[in-house]
Amino acid sequence: MDARTTSERLREAARRTVRDAGLPSGPPLRPPRRAWQFDALLALVLGIATVYYGIDNTDNVVVREIAPGVEIVIPRPSGPGGLALMVTLAAVASGALALRRRYPLAVLCVVTAATLATPQSVMRLTFYAFIIAVYSAAVYSPYRVAALAALPMSVVLVGTSGNSVTPIVPNEYIALLILVPMAVAAVGLRTWKLRTDEGRARLSLLEREQAEALRRAVEHERARIARELHDVVTHNVSVMIIQAGAARKIMKISPEEAGEALLAVEAGGRSAMAELRHVMGLLTMADEGEGEGTGEGADLAGTTAVPAPQPGLDQLEALVGRVRDTGLPVGLTVTGSPRPLPPGVELAAYRVVQEALTNTVKHASGSAAAVTVEYGPERLRVEVTDTGGHPGAGPGSGRGLIGLRERLAVYDGILTTGRRLTGGYRVEALIPLEAP
């Protein structure tokens, strides 16, 4: 059983190897134009040199000393037939090198066949082309398994084909054969160093870009948190100040109304604490997870410190009610067909109403306000107007409206503000919506 299992595994591995041999390990190489030009020039130069060598050695006889006092005579191809054979072999082997990057295995097969057909007395006709073809197949072939099988096979066939007489290099070329590889190695080393330096420079640039992106993200998050804190604190504290001031004035005259005003102050404080807890909880959720249910990690009302949902349009009635408790008449009108909207859009619309009413309470005491929410097929329109009144607090910094514009810009919304011709102030937000 074990032997059969082992043999089956071996057969399966052999089948996978044969199957994978025809699969490329990477995309086919697309040589650039310069590479094509270089290969064509290489094929041309080598072809001219080998064809000249073949023509020059026709009808020659080589006498080679293989041992002291022992010489052998090697005739080279002669006659028109021999000349045609040598020229053809040199042209085929050298010309195939023009495609050595695009079809490296095919070029290796062609050059190997030409080398095997070359007479042993004129091996120089195809020997150099064979070396270049072997190198090209090893470097450029995307079929790694096929290349690993073809390379040793080609070398073995050429080495054992009976052409035991290898080409002899003339003495005048020895220095050239030593200096050229050294020059190629030096150029390769320099190219490698340049590419390494370029890679390090790109890596450093990428690290700097990532650090800059992180810094911008941190600044953006800080600005977002600052806007949230501004919206929460400004509105609720303004309402609490108005209610506390009213309670102080009527404390002796009408204790019951003063008590209602203080209850409104308490409700505003609880609302502010709930929203502040949500904003700060986004920053400290990890810490709360470690100390949940103890100390400051627990909710003041005795519940767990899970952030409450962000306010939306369904809470506008409660917001308007808190503002009415300050003595500011506020009307709320909703037109169109209300429908669920993305939480971010609802929060942005809620903050528009909150900021506009807060500015009315602070800077237009004694006025009346109106809130209009219009659900359109393609956009949400939120408008807050007031009739104008006595200036209360000093002029604001304008950061609230700037924060609203940035918040709406996330959703391609537009904020329009300005004084009305009939008196008072108007804030309008238009937020695009997807078709329901």
N, C-alpha and C positions, 0 to 999 in steps of 0.2 A: 504493500500500500504506500509506504513511504517512498520507495524507489519510483513507483508510478507517478506519485505526486511530484517528485523532484524532476522527473523527465518532462512531465506536463508543464511545469514551471519554466524549464529551460526552453521548451518549444514555444511557449507563450512569449518569453523574453526575446527569442529569435524573431518571432513574427512581429513583435513591437519594434525591434530594431530595423527590420526590413521596411516596415510601414513608415517609421520615422525618418528613414533615409530619404524618402521622397518629399518630406515636409520641410519647408524653409524654417530656420530658427530665427529669422528676422526678415524685414522687408527687403526686396531686391534693391541693390545699390543703383542710384541714379547719379552717374558721374556728372560733375559740372562741365561746362564747356572747356575750361582750361585742361581738365583731366583728359577729355577726348583729344584735344590738340596735342598734349604731351604724348599720349599713347600712339597717335598717328605719326608723330615725328620720330618716336622711338622705333616703331615698325619700319619707317622709311629708311632711317639711318642704318639699322641692323640689316635690313634687306639689301641695301646697296653694298654694304661691306661684305656680306656673305655671298651675294651674287658675283661680285668682283673676285672674291676668293675662289669660287667655283670655276669661273672663266680662266683665272690665272693658273689654276692647277690641273687643267685638262691635259691629258696625255703625259703627265709627269710621273716619275717613279721615285718613291721615297725609300731611302736606305737608312734603317734605324738600328743603332747598336743597342742590343738588349742586355749585353754582358761584355766584359772585357774580351775583345777578339771575336765576339759573336755578333754578326749582323744579319738582319733580315731585309728582304726587298719587298716593298709593298707597292704594287702598281695602283695608280688611281684611274678612275673612269676615263675612257678615251673615246675619241670620235664624236660625231654629232649627237649620237644617242646618249653618251655619257654627259656631254655638255648640257643637253636638254634636261636630263635627270637631275643634275646638280642645281641648275637654275630653278627648276620647278620646286625642288625640296626647299631651297633657300627662300623662295618667294612665298611658299605656303606657310612655312614655319614662322617667318618674320612677319608676314602680313596678318596672320591670325592674332598677333599681339595687339593690334589696334582695338580689339574687343575684349582685352584681358580683364577689364574691370566690370563690364556689363555681363559677360558670359564666361566667367573664369573656368568652370569645369569643362565646358565645350572646347575652349581654347586649349586646355591641358590635354584633352583627348586628341585633338588635331595635331598638336605639336609632338605629342608622344608617338603617334603613328608616323609622322614625318621623320622623327629621330630613329625609330626602329627600321625605317626603309632606307636610311642613309648608310652608304658603304662605310666600313670601319676605317678606311684610309682618309676619309674627308669628314670626320665627325664634327669638325668645327662649323660645318654648314648649318647644323641645327642644334648643337649642344648648348650654345648660349641662349637661344630662344627657349630651349627646354627648361633651363634654370629659371628664367624669368616667368615662364608659365607655371612652374611649380610654386614659386613665391606668390604669384597672383591668386592661384587657387586657394592657398592657405590663408591669405589675408582677406580676400574680397568675396569668397563664395558664401551665400546665405544658407546653403545646404551643408551644415557642419558635419553631419554623419556621413553623407556621401563624399564630402571632401576628405574626411579622415580615412575613408576606405580607398579612394582613388589615388591619393598621394603616394602611400607606400607601394601600391600596385604599380604605378607608373615608374617609380624609381627602381623597383625590383626588375620590371620588364626591361628597362633600358640597361640596367647593370648586368643582367644575365642573358642578354640576347645574342651573345657571341661576338659583340663588338668590343673586344677586350682591349683594343688599342685606343686609349684616350688621347684627345688632342693635346699636342705639345705647344706650350706658350713660348714664343720667341723671347730671347733674352732682352730685347729692347722694350718689351711690354711689361716686364716684371715690375719695374718701378711704378708704372701706371696702375697696375693691378693692386699695388699696395697703397698708393696715395688716394685713389678714387674711393675705396671703402672708408678710409679715414675721413675724407672730406664729407662723404655721405653721413657718416656717424656724427661728425661735428655739426653739420646742418640739422640733423635730426635732434641732437641734444639741444641745440639753440632753439629750435621750434618747440620742443617740449617745455623748455624753460619759459618761453614767451607765453605759451598757452597756460602754463601753471600760474604765471603772474597774472594773466588775464582772468583766470578762474578765481584767484584770490581777490582780485579787485572787484569782480562781480559779486562774490560772496560778501565782501565788506559793504558794497553798495546795497545789497539786499538786506543785510542786517540793519544798516542805517535806515532804510525805507521802512522796515518792520518796526523799528524803534519809534520812528516818526509817526507811523500809523497808530501804534499803541498810545503814543502821547496824545494824538488828536482824539482817539476814542475816549481816553480818560477825560480830556477837557470837555468833550461833547457830553459825556455822562455827568460830569460835574455841573455843566450848564443845565442839563435836564433836571437834575435833582434840585438845583437852585430855583428853577421855574416852579417845580412842584411845591417846594417849601414856600415860595413867595405867594403862590395862589392860595395855599391852605392857610398860612398864618395871616396874611393881609386881610382876607375876607372875614375869617372868624374873629380875629382880634378887633377888627373895626366894628363888627356887630356887637361884640361884648362891651366895647368902650361906650357905644351909644346906649346900650341897655343899662349899663352900670351908671352912666350919667343921669339917665332918666329916673332910675330908682333912687339915686341920691336926692334928686330935686323933689320927688313926691313922697319921700319916706314918711314925713310927718303928716302930710296932708291926706294921702291915700295909701295906707300900709298894704292893702290888698293888691293894688296895682303895682306897688313897689315889689311885692313878693312875686308877682307874675313876671316882672322885668328881671328879677334875680334868677327866677327859674329859666328864663330865656338865656341869661348869661351862662348858667350851668349847662344848658343844652348845647349852646355854642361851644363851650369849652370841651364837652364830651365829644362833639363832632370834630373839633380841631384835633383832639388827642387821637381819635380813631384814624383820621387821615394821616396825621404825623406818624402814627405807629405803622401804617402801611408803607409810607415812603421810607422810613428808616428801617423797617423790617426787610425791605429788599436788599439793604446793605449788610444787615447783620443776621441773615437767616442761618448762616453757618454757625455763628456763635450761639444763637438761640437753640440750635439743634443740640449743642453740647450741654446747655444749662436749662433745658426746657422745663417749665413748671416751677422754677425756683427763682427767687430774687426778682430782678427786673426783667427776666425773660418771660415772666407770666403776665397775662393781661390784667389790667387794673380791676376789671369786673369779675375776675376769677376764672376766665376762660383761658385756653391755651393761646400762645402768641402766634397764631396763624394770621397772616395779613388778610384784611377784609378786601373784598373786590373794589376796584376803582369806581368812583361815582360815574353815573351815566345819565342819559336823558330821563330815565324813569325816576330820578331823584330831583328833578327840577322843581317839582311841587314843594318838596321839603325845603329846598334852598330858598324858593320864593317866600315860603311861610316864615322862615327865620328872618328874612329881610323885612317882611311886613311887621314882625314883632318889634322892630326898631321904630315903628311909626311911619315908615315910608310906604305909601300905597303902591302896590305892584300888581299889574295885571299879567296873566299868562294865557297866551293863545296858541293852540296847536292846530295846524291845518294840514291837509293831506292825510294819507293813510300811514299811521305809524307802523314801523316794521323794525325788526332787529338789525342793528348796524354793527360793524366791527367795533370792538371795545375802544380802540384808539380814537376812532372818529367820535364816538359818544363822549369820551373823556375830553377831547378837544372842544366839542360844542359846549359841554358843561362848564369848562374853564372860561370860555368866552362869556357866558352868562354870569358866572361868578365874579369875574374881574370887572365887567361892566357895572354890575350892581354895587360892587364894593366901591368903585370910583364914584357912583352916584351918592352912596351913603356918606362918603368922605368929603366930596367936593360940591354937592348940590343938595344940601339939607333943605327940607321944606318942599321938595319937588315931588312929582309922581313919575313912576317908571312903568314901562310896558315891555314885556318879553314876548316875542313871536318866534315860533318854531314851525318851519314849513318843510314838509316832506315832499320833495319833487321826484319825478321819475329819474332824473339824472343828477340831482344835487340836493344837498341839505342846506337850507337857509336859516340862519339864526340872527335875529335882530333884537337889540336892546336900545330903547330910547328913553329919555327923560325930558321933563318939561322945563328944566332949569330951576335953580333955587339960589339960596344964599351960600356963598363960598364957605366951606368949612375949613378943613385942614389946608395947609399951604400947597403949592403946586407939587405934583408928584414927580418922580424921577423918569417916568415913562418906561421903566423896565418891564412892567406888567404887559403893556401892549406889544413891546418888542418880543417878549416871550411868547405871546399869543401868535404873532406872525410867524415865528420860527416853528411853533407847534403845528400850525395849519399848513406851513410849507411842506411838511412831511407828507401830507395827503393832497398836495397841489391845491390847497385851499387859499382863499383870498380874504384878507381882513381890511375893511373900509371903516375909517373913523372920521369924525368931524362934527362941527356944530351944525345945528339945524337952522333953516331960515326963520322958522317960527319960534326959535328959542330952544335952549336945551342942547343935548348932545346925543349922538347916534353912533352905535357900534353895530356893524353888520359883518357876518362871516358867511362865505359861500364855500361849501365843501363838495367836490364831485363825488358821485356815488355810482356804483355799478347798477345796471338795470335790474329791477327786482324780478 
